[in-house]
């Protein structure tokens, strides 16, 4: 469909919570940075204008605007909601893209109040540790969306289970910067095993620590690197010490050199009990690492067991131990999985593909709204 009365530069607002390092933040910041600036004027709205990755946004966005809230139940939140709606009208925003549960709940309603023609929600997780109230609030917010993007088949299935019609869902998988991951020489001896994930309960680092304790007796040269930060750091560090693993497990915290860390590792593990489409696994596969992960959510779609990695039952340290032991004792098979994983990512999960899919969604959705005459022309002035 050709453009129908669309401006030469479509004003888009991407709504984020804040800019702390994380999987959703990485994907959405790359979207902001890579959207075609000749076609889209990209603004960023947020609750809190802070976080280590804020400079990445500031250098590319047309503006970064804060609408601070400290809980949905507080009376000040309503004022910020209407401020956001007025801002959308003033900036003539044509597309609002929200990124997570909190941004969905606030941003989709605010965009509807502001007369924004195209309102795109997101589903990038499978409700780990969310309260029933939060889940209900997000479901209600989706009613304000013209489309909801799922980042994996698992997330799409969850949306369908929650009652969204198939036609209101678009599936756009996460992307990865393929240029950051070069071909590597496969390890002939697996010694360094790495995981990259925020230190939150659903990531189940304790399962990995239990497996490490079971393996180091027979493989004393094993080293485990835990990359990421979060509220469980002290608890997990204490657990490592209690298990006598101080020489074998290293906490690296948040790192911006993940591609280099993956290049120097021999295998990757992710023991989460809930995942939609984890960036860490996509990046590890792009780096050519054999992956052992839990058989949950989007990992079931991402990993082909025995060919591009291994899947194990969640919360089962014995199963995780057995899978890691297999890789350690069969480095040839591990290398074959790593090579197949890299090819899979190259063919299906580039950032270029992801960004192009979002661009097509924005333009086609806007064209449909304009053609149908269902948008607020006086609000967005398109």
One Martini backbone bead per residue (centre of mass of N, CA, C, O) as a GRO file, in nm:
protein
  382
    1UNK     BB    1   0.095   0.036   0.024
    2UNK     BB    2   0.066   0.352  -0.010
    3UNK     BB    3   0.099   0.647   0.094
    4UNK     BB    4  -0.144   0.830   0.313
    5UNK     BB    5  -0.102   1.128   0.419
    6UNK     BB    6   0.198   1.133   0.505
    7UNK     BB    7   0.457   1.232   0.654
    8UNK     BB    8   0.793   1.254   0.597
    9UNK     BB    9   0.795   1.255   0.926
   10UNK     BB   10   0.732   1.031   1.168
   11UNK     BB   11   0.600   1.059   1.483
   12UNK     BB   12   0.772   0.892   1.745
   13UNK     BB   13   0.699   0.713   2.059
   14UNK     BB   14   0.906   0.577   2.308
   15UNK     BB   15   0.815   0.385   2.595
   16UNK     BB   16   0.991   0.396   2.903
   17UNK     BB   17   1.099   0.359   3.216
   18UNK     BB   18   1.419   0.322   3.177
   19UNK     BB   19   1.807   0.289   3.148
   20UNK     BB   20   1.866   0.017   3.242
   21UNK     BB   21   2.011  -0.268   3.218
   22UNK     BB   22   1.855  -0.482   2.965
   23UNK     BB   23   1.676  -0.653   2.742
   24UNK     BB   24   1.455  -0.449   2.667
   25UNK     BB   25   1.638  -0.203   2.655
   26UNK     BB   26   1.820  -0.295   2.427
   27UNK     BB   27   1.604  -0.329   2.207
   28UNK     BB   28   1.479  -0.034   2.222
   29UNK     BB   29   1.738   0.128   2.179
   30UNK     BB   30   1.801   0.010   1.902
   31UNK     BB   31   1.548   0.111   1.773
   32UNK     BB   32   1.597   0.411   1.814
   33UNK     BB   33   1.884   0.411   1.662
   34UNK     BB   34   1.767   0.255   1.375
   35UNK     BB   35   1.568   0.426   1.281
   36UNK     BB   36   1.472   0.602   1.016
   37UNK     BB   37   1.541   0.944   1.007
   38UNK     BB   38   1.391   1.007   0.729
   39UNK     BB   39   1.102   0.873   0.842
   40UNK     BB   40   1.171   0.926   1.160
   41UNK     BB   41   1.069   1.090   1.461
   42UNK     BB   42   1.238   1.014   1.764
   43UNK     BB   43   1.092   0.972   2.068
   44UNK     BB   44   1.131   0.974   2.435
   45UNK     BB   45   0.960   0.819   2.694
   46UNK     BB   46   0.942   0.843   3.063
   47UNK     BB   47   0.968   0.806   3.407
   48UNK     BB   48   1.301   0.787   3.414
   49UNK     BB   49   1.594   0.993   3.359
   50UNK     BB   50   1.780   0.709   3.383
   51UNK     BB   51   2.080   0.543   3.343
   52UNK     BB   52   2.346   0.398   3.174
   53UNK     BB   53   2.181   0.420   2.875
   54UNK     BB   54   2.098   0.717   2.818
   55UNK     BB   55   2.317   0.824   2.613
   56UNK     BB   56   2.219   0.645   2.373
   57UNK     BB   57   1.954   0.810   2.342
   58UNK     BB   58   2.029   1.112   2.332
   59UNK     BB   59   2.210   1.089   2.060
   60UNK     BB   60   1.925   1.007   1.878
   61UNK     BB   61   1.698   1.157   1.993
   62UNK     BB   62   1.483   1.423   1.971
   63UNK     BB   63   1.372   1.332   2.263
   64UNK     BB   64   1.364   1.335   2.637
   65UNK     BB   65   1.080   1.252   2.837
   66UNK     BB   66   0.941   1.311   3.160
   67UNK     BB   67   0.699   1.097   3.369
   68UNK     BB   68   0.681   1.091   3.692
   69UNK     BB   69   0.641   0.795   3.891
   70UNK     BB   70   0.527   0.605   4.219
   71UNK     BB   71   0.265   0.474   4.129
   72UNK     BB   72  -0.066   0.406   4.033
   73UNK     BB   73  -0.221   0.492   4.314
   74UNK     BB   74  -0.136   0.775   4.282
   75UNK     BB   75  -0.258   1.090   4.219
   76UNK     BB   76  -0.016   1.197   4.035
   77UNK     BB   77  -0.052   1.002   3.793
   78UNK     BB   78  -0.287   1.144   3.649
   79UNK     BB   79  -0.130   1.400   3.576
   80UNK     BB   80   0.086   1.255   3.401
   81UNK     BB   81  -0.106   1.135   3.196
   82UNK     BB   82  -0.210   1.414   3.086
   83UNK     BB   83   0.068   1.518   3.009
   84UNK     BB   84   0.122   1.305   2.795
   85UNK     BB   85  -0.123   1.365   2.617
   86UNK     BB   86  -0.043   1.661   2.557
   87UNK     BB   87   0.231   1.596   2.431
   88UNK     BB   88   0.124   1.433   2.193
   89UNK     BB   89  -0.032   1.671   2.069
   90UNK     BB   90   0.200   1.878   2.045
   91UNK     BB   91   0.391   1.661   1.874
   92UNK     BB   92   0.218   1.486   1.679
   93UNK     BB   93   0.180   1.193   1.747
   94UNK     BB   94   0.147   0.882   1.560
   95UNK     BB   95   0.339   0.688   1.742
   96UNK     BB   96   0.313   0.446   2.004
   97UNK     BB   97   0.572   0.274   2.194
   98UNK     BB   98   0.570   0.014   2.409
   99UNK     BB   99   0.775  -0.212   2.642
  100UNK     BB  100   0.613  -0.269   2.916
  101UNK     BB  101   0.401  -0.301   3.165
  102UNK     BB  102   0.417  -0.001   3.261
  103UNK     BB  103   0.407   0.134   2.983
  104UNK     BB  104   0.147   0.009   2.889
  105UNK     BB  105  -0.045   0.109   3.118
  106UNK     BB  106   0.019   0.416   3.059
  107UNK     BB  107   0.077   0.476   2.744
  108UNK     BB  108  -0.183   0.373   2.603
  109UNK     BB  109  -0.382   0.556   2.746
  110UNK     BB  110  -0.243   0.828   2.689
  111UNK     BB  111  -0.254   0.799   2.378
  112UNK     BB  112  -0.560   0.789   2.356
  113UNK     BB  113  -0.611   1.067   2.493
  114UNK     BB  114  -0.408   1.205   2.263
  115UNK     BB  115  -0.489   1.087   1.968
  116UNK     BB  116  -0.327   0.846   1.881
  117UNK     BB  117  -0.348   0.641   1.613
  118UNK     BB  118  -0.087   0.463   1.700
  119UNK     BB  119  -0.085   0.174   1.933
  120UNK     BB  120   0.198  -0.002   2.065
  121UNK     BB  121   0.241  -0.284   2.219
  122UNK     BB  122   0.388  -0.522   2.460
  123UNK     BB  123   0.545  -0.865   2.471
  124UNK     BB  124   0.842  -0.973   2.682
  125UNK     BB  125   0.679  -1.165   2.880
  126UNK     BB  126   0.545  -1.437   3.127
  127UNK     BB  127   0.470  -1.332   3.422
  128UNK     BB  128   0.700  -1.299   3.622
  129UNK     BB  129   0.615  -1.203   3.935
  130UNK     BB  130   0.326  -1.110   3.888
  131UNK     BB  131   0.052  -0.963   3.974
  132UNK     BB  132  -0.280  -0.974   3.929
  133UNK     BB  133  -0.307  -0.668   3.894
  134UNK     BB  134  -0.096  -0.627   3.673
  135UNK     BB  135  -0.224  -0.815   3.465
  136UNK     BB  136  -0.498  -0.668   3.446
  137UNK     BB  137  -0.388  -0.389   3.365
  138UNK     BB  138  -0.260  -0.479   3.098
  139UNK     BB  139  -0.511  -0.591   2.964
  140UNK     BB  140  -0.660  -0.321   2.964
  141UNK     BB  141  -0.446  -0.163   2.797
  142UNK     BB  142  -0.474  -0.329   2.529
  143UNK     BB  143  -0.746  -0.187   2.445
  144UNK     BB  144  -0.570   0.076   2.344
  145UNK     BB  145  -0.460  -0.092   2.122
  146UNK     BB  146  -0.385  -0.157   1.778
  147UNK     BB  147  -0.121  -0.320   1.875
  148UNK     BB  148   0.065  -0.625   1.963
  149UNK     BB  149   0.395  -0.710   2.047
  150UNK     BB  150   0.566  -1.006   2.005
  151UNK     BB  151   0.893  -1.170   2.073
  152UNK     BB  152   0.732  -1.451   2.061
  153UNK     BB  153   0.548  -1.731   2.047
  154UNK     BB  154   0.498  -1.741   2.353
  155UNK     BB  155   0.384  -1.452   2.379
  156UNK     BB  156   0.155  -1.496   2.178
  157UNK     BB  157   0.011  -1.719   2.335
  158UNK     BB  158  -0.047  -1.549   2.586
  159UNK     BB  159  -0.228  -1.342   2.447
  160UNK     BB  160  -0.441  -1.543   2.355
  161UNK     BB  161  -0.515  -1.642   2.645
  162UNK     BB  162  -0.606  -1.331   2.718
  163UNK     BB  163  -0.798  -1.253   2.442
  164UNK     BB  164  -0.651  -1.187   2.194
  165UNK     BB  165  -0.662  -1.124   1.881
  166UNK     BB  166  -0.482  -1.219   1.614
  167UNK     BB  167  -0.506  -0.933   1.458
  168UNK     BB  168  -0.365  -0.774   1.724
  169UNK     BB  169  -0.101  -0.939   1.648
  170UNK     BB  170   0.257  -0.914   1.653
  171UNK     BB  171   0.561  -1.082   1.537
  172UNK     BB  172   0.883  -0.971   1.684
  173UNK     BB  173   1.180  -1.057   1.713
  174UNK     BB  174   1.464  -1.036   1.832
  175UNK     BB  175   1.785  -0.885   1.820
  176UNK     BB  176   2.123  -0.870   1.669
  177UNK     BB  177   2.465  -0.783   1.651
  178UNK     BB  178   2.650  -0.948   1.427
  179UNK     BB  179   2.919  -0.775   1.412
  180UNK     BB  180   3.006  -0.852   1.722
  181UNK     BB  181   3.022  -1.161   1.597
  182UNK     BB  182   3.268  -1.371   1.541
  183UNK     BB  183   3.442  -1.609   1.444
  184UNK     BB  184   3.525  -1.912   1.619
  185UNK     BB  185   3.717  -2.122   1.802
  186UNK     BB  186   3.663  -2.412   1.911
  187UNK     BB  187   3.664  -2.588   2.187
  188UNK     BB  188   3.859  -2.867   2.322
  189UNK     BB  189   3.806  -2.739   2.621
  190UNK     BB  190   3.580  -2.713   2.877
  191UNK     BB  191   3.603  -2.434   3.122
  192UNK     BB  192   3.413  -2.183   3.037
  193UNK     BB  193   3.115  -2.068   3.197
  194UNK     BB  194   2.831  -1.870   3.094
  195UNK     BB  195   2.619  -1.599   3.215
  196UNK     BB  196   2.335  -1.378   3.108
  197UNK     BB  197   2.172  -1.207   3.381
  198UNK     BB  198   1.967  -1.095   3.586
  199UNK     BB  199   1.940  -1.083   3.947
  200UNK     BB  200   1.668  -1.278   3.950
  201UNK     BB  201   1.451  -1.519   4.042
  202UNK     BB  202   1.372  -1.633   3.744
  203UNK     BB  203   1.684  -1.717   3.675
  204UNK     BB  204   1.808  -1.934   3.872
  205UNK     BB  205   2.115  -1.939   3.984
  206UNK     BB  206   2.105  -2.171   4.197
  207UNK     BB  207   2.108  -2.401   3.989
  208UNK     BB  208   2.391  -2.344   3.881
  209UNK     BB  209   2.541  -2.365   4.151
  210UNK     BB  210   2.469  -2.661   4.201
  211UNK     BB  211   2.612  -2.766   3.944
  212UNK     BB  212   2.891  -2.666   4.010
  213UNK     BB  213   2.924  -2.839   4.267
  214UNK     BB  214   2.895  -3.118   4.101
  215UNK     BB  215   3.154  -3.064   3.892
  216UNK     BB  216   3.433  -2.974   4.035
  217UNK     BB  217   3.538  -3.246   4.137
  218UNK     BB  218   3.588  -3.368   3.830
  219UNK     BB  219   3.633  -3.038   3.735
  220UNK     BB  220   3.861  -2.817   3.865
  221UNK     BB  221   3.886  -2.609   3.599
  222UNK     BB  222   3.626  -2.480   3.639
  223UNK     BB  223   3.446  -2.182   3.520
  224UNK     BB  224   3.213  -1.933   3.643
  225UNK     BB  225   3.021  -1.674   3.479
  226UNK     BB  226   2.842  -1.390   3.616
  227UNK     BB  227   2.634  -1.180   3.427
  228UNK     BB  228   2.515  -0.922   3.622
  229UNK     BB  229   2.247  -0.754   3.790
  230UNK     BB  230   2.086  -0.727   4.123
  231UNK     BB  231   1.897  -0.812   4.412
  232UNK     BB  232   2.068  -1.110   4.445
  233UNK     BB  233   2.372  -1.082   4.482
  234UNK     BB  234   2.435  -1.138   4.781
  235UNK     BB  235   2.289  -1.408   4.806
  236UNK     BB  236   2.462  -1.555   4.585
  237UNK     BB  237   2.739  -1.508   4.710
  238UNK     BB  238   2.678  -1.663   4.971
  239UNK     BB  239   2.621  -1.934   4.832
  240UNK     BB  240   2.900  -1.977   4.710
  241UNK     BB  241   3.050  -1.983   4.979
  242UNK     BB  242   2.884  -2.216   5.113
  243UNK     BB  243   2.979  -2.417   4.861
  244UNK     BB  244   3.290  -2.366   4.794
  245UNK     BB  245   3.311  -2.157   4.505
  246UNK     BB  246   3.516  -1.914   4.496
  247UNK     BB  247   3.716  -2.032   4.258
  248UNK     BB  248   3.463  -2.088   4.032
  249UNK     BB  249   3.291  -1.820   4.095
  250UNK     BB  250   3.203  -1.523   3.902
  251UNK     BB  251   3.119  -1.181   3.953
  252UNK     BB  252   3.077  -0.919   3.698
  253UNK     BB  253   2.831  -0.784   3.641
  254UNK     BB  254   2.793  -0.527   3.460
  255UNK     BB  255   2.840  -0.538   3.094
  256UNK     BB  256   2.966  -0.399   2.771
  257UNK     BB  257   3.156  -0.676   2.688
  258UNK     BB  258   3.001  -0.938   2.598
  259UNK     BB  259   3.129  -1.037   2.333
  260UNK     BB  260   3.408  -1.092   2.467
  261UNK     BB  261   3.314  -1.294   2.680
  262UNK     BB  262   3.198  -1.500   2.476
  263UNK     BB  263   3.464  -1.544   2.311
  264UNK     BB  264   3.609  -1.669   2.591
  265UNK     BB  265   3.411  -1.889   2.594
  266UNK     BB  266   3.262  -2.237   2.587
  267UNK     BB  267   2.980  -2.180   2.737
  268UNK     BB  268   2.618  -2.169   2.789
  269UNK     BB  269   2.381  -2.061   3.053
  270UNK     BB  270   2.007  -2.097   3.130
  271UNK     BB  271   1.796  -2.147   3.434
  272UNK     BB  272   1.523  -2.050   3.384
  273UNK     BB  273   1.161  -2.042   3.454
  274UNK     BB  274   1.135  -1.771   3.268
  275UNK     BB  275   1.081  -1.703   2.907
  276UNK     BB  276   1.054  -1.546   2.604
  277UNK     BB  277   1.342  -1.392   2.464
  278UNK     BB  278   1.661  -1.419   2.523
  279UNK     BB  279   1.939  -1.233   2.466
  280UNK     BB  280   2.168  -1.411   2.576
  281UNK     BB  281   2.117  -1.651   2.384
  282UNK     BB  282   2.141  -1.507   2.117
  283UNK     BB  283   2.434  -1.411   2.164
  284UNK     BB  284   2.562  -1.689   2.211
  285UNK     BB  285   2.487  -1.801   1.933
  286UNK     BB  286   2.633  -1.580   1.769
  287UNK     BB  287   2.915  -1.678   1.911
  288UNK     BB  288   2.913  -2.008   1.899
  289UNK     BB  289   2.767  -2.133   2.146
  290UNK     BB  290   2.689  -2.364   2.355
  291UNK     BB  291   2.357  -2.439   2.488
  292UNK     BB  292   2.205  -2.431   2.818
  293UNK     BB  293   1.851  -2.466   2.886
  294UNK     BB  294   1.541  -2.407   2.961
  295UNK     BB  295   1.214  -2.557   2.903
  296UNK     BB  296   1.095  -2.246   2.820
  297UNK     BB  297   0.911  -2.077   2.633
  298UNK     BB  298   1.112  -1.933   2.390
  299UNK     BB  299   1.327  -2.166   2.404
  300UNK     BB  300   1.158  -2.373   2.238
  301UNK     BB  301   1.199  -2.193   1.969
  302UNK     BB  302   1.518  -2.133   1.967
  303UNK     BB  303   1.588  -2.435   2.043
  304UNK     BB  304   1.745  -2.723   1.899
  305UNK     BB  305   1.772  -3.014   2.019
  306UNK     BB  306   2.108  -3.122   1.945
  307UNK     BB  307   2.185  -2.874   1.742
  308UNK     BB  308   2.179  -2.569   1.910
  309UNK     BB  309   2.130  -2.737   2.183
  310UNK     BB  310   2.005  -2.756   2.529
  311UNK     BB  311   1.733  -2.898   2.715
  312UNK     BB  312   1.586  -2.845   3.043
  313UNK     BB  313   1.454  -2.872   3.329
  314UNK     BB  314   1.330  -2.674   3.546
  315UNK     BB  315   1.475  -2.672   3.860
  316UNK     BB  316   1.711  -2.894   3.759
  317UNK     BB  317   2.024  -2.967   3.853
  318UNK     BB  318   2.070  -3.251   3.740
  319UNK     BB  319   2.005  -3.188   3.443
  320UNK     BB  320   2.214  -2.964   3.412
  321UNK     BB  321   2.460  -3.133   3.483
  322UNK     BB  322   2.434  -3.343   3.255
  323UNK     BB  323   2.456  -3.144   3.017
  324UNK     BB  324   2.731  -3.022   3.091
  325UNK     BB  325   2.885  -3.289   3.095
  326UNK     BB  326   2.846  -3.354   2.799
  327UNK     BB  327   3.004  -3.113   2.687
  328UNK     BB  328   3.271  -3.171   2.834
  329UNK     BB  329   3.292  -3.482   2.711
  330UNK     BB  330   3.183  -3.342   2.409
  331UNK     BB  331   3.334  -3.110   2.226
  332UNK     BB  332   3.241  -3.175   1.938
  333UNK     BB  333   2.937  -3.139   1.985
  334UNK     BB  334   2.954  -2.855   2.095
  335UNK     BB  335   3.072  -2.727   1.836
  336UNK     BB  336   2.835  -2.801   1.650
  337UNK     BB  337   2.620  -2.638   1.800
  338UNK     BB  338   2.756  -2.361   1.774
  339UNK     BB  339   2.751  -2.344   1.465
  340UNK     BB  340   2.441  -2.378   1.428
  341UNK     BB  341   2.360  -2.135   1.599
  342UNK     BB  342   2.491  -1.912   1.429
  343UNK     BB  343   2.332  -1.963   1.171
  344UNK     BB  344   2.051  -1.915   1.287
  345UNK     BB  345   2.095  -1.615   1.362
  346UNK     BB  346   2.183  -1.504   1.087
  347UNK     BB  347   1.900  -1.585   0.944
  348UNK     BB  348   1.676  -1.456   1.188
  349UNK     BB  349   1.834  -1.223   1.416
  350UNK     BB  350   1.851  -0.934   1.320
  351UNK     BB  351   1.827  -0.596   1.355
  352UNK     BB  352   1.736  -0.531   1.069
  353UNK     BB  353   1.483  -0.706   1.075
  354UNK     BB  354   1.346  -0.583   1.323
  355UNK     BB  355   1.329  -0.285   1.231
  356UNK     BB  356   1.176  -0.333   0.966
  357UNK     BB  357   0.923  -0.447   1.102
  358UNK     BB  358   0.850  -0.190   1.259
  359UNK     BB  359   0.829   0.002   1.021
  360UNK     BB  360   0.602  -0.147   0.874
  361UNK     BB  361   0.399  -0.132   1.105
  362UNK     BB  362   0.372   0.174   1.130
  363UNK     BB  363   0.290   0.240   0.838
  364UNK     BB  364   0.050   0.043   0.797
  365UNK     BB  365  -0.117   0.139   1.041
  366UNK     BB  366  -0.143   0.435   0.950
  367UNK     BB  367  -0.275   0.387   0.679
  368UNK     BB  368  -0.527   0.249   0.792
  369UNK     BB  369  -0.627   0.487   0.966
  370UNK     BB  370  -0.647   0.696   0.744
  371UNK     BB  371  -0.831   0.540   0.545
  372UNK     BB  372  -1.062   0.496   0.775
  373UNK     BB  373  -1.092   0.760   0.960
  374UNK     BB  374  -1.004   0.685   1.291
  375UNK     BB  375  -0.852   0.933   1.345
  376UNK     BB  376  -0.716   1.231   1.498
  377UNK     BB  377  -0.653   1.495   1.316
  378UNK     BB  378  -0.654   1.730   1.530
  379UNK     BB  379  -0.425   1.598   1.703
  380UNK     BB  380  -0.194   1.501   1.483
  381UNK     BB  381  -0.181   1.638   1.205
  382UNK     BB  382  -0.168   1.442   0.917
   0.00000   0.00000   0.00000
